[in-house]
Amino acid sequence: MIKVAIIIGSTRPGRNGEAVAHWVCDLAAKRADAEFELVDIKDFDLPLLDEVLPAAMGQYDGQHTRTWAAKIDSFDAYIFVTPEYNHSTSGVLKNAIDFLYAEWNNKVAGFVSYGVSGGTRAVEHLRLIMGELQVADVRAQVTLSLLTDFENYSVFKPAAQQEDALTVMFDQVIAWGEALRPLRH
């Protein structure tokens, strides 16, 4: 059975991503075809990228990097819960991704995004980043609008069809995670 990280891609006070990630986790808990774990990058207290050597070398000086690397390496797949800030993902998520390289390779990613336009532009940037890290990304994604899936831009109340979109994304992430297993082992 594959292990899937649900990564909260914001550390902002009052962030919407925490409620969204818990919704993803609650729906994931109903499945028996994968193990899911919530990973909050806020818990890792990563500074701005401070490693001397490029991540591709895999030689990490900082204990914070080694701890982050061990956590990310323990998964077969990722679901990124990302806000859209200024037509992109959050700086803190990009920073967390950039700390590592091999730990991401030959795995799969799905995306749950939120913003005024559903966070689609943030996901487009993440798809480019994932390609460079040798992470396959699935087509299905969940796009949550601050206008229709949140009350007053802050209370998460997803429209009914969002659960169906999430189910399709789960199905694709799990199928691709299983298909890529031979490359990881």
Secondary structure, DSSP 8 states (H G I E B T S, - for coil): -EEEEEEE----TT-SHHHHHHHHHHHHTT-SSEEEEEEEGGGGT--S---SS-GGG-----HHHHHHHHHHHT-SEEEEEEE-BTTB--HHHHHHHHT-STTTTTEEEEEEEEETTTTHHHHHHHHHHHHHTTEEEEEEEEEEETTTSEETTTEE---THHHHHHHHHHHHHHHHHHHTHHHH-
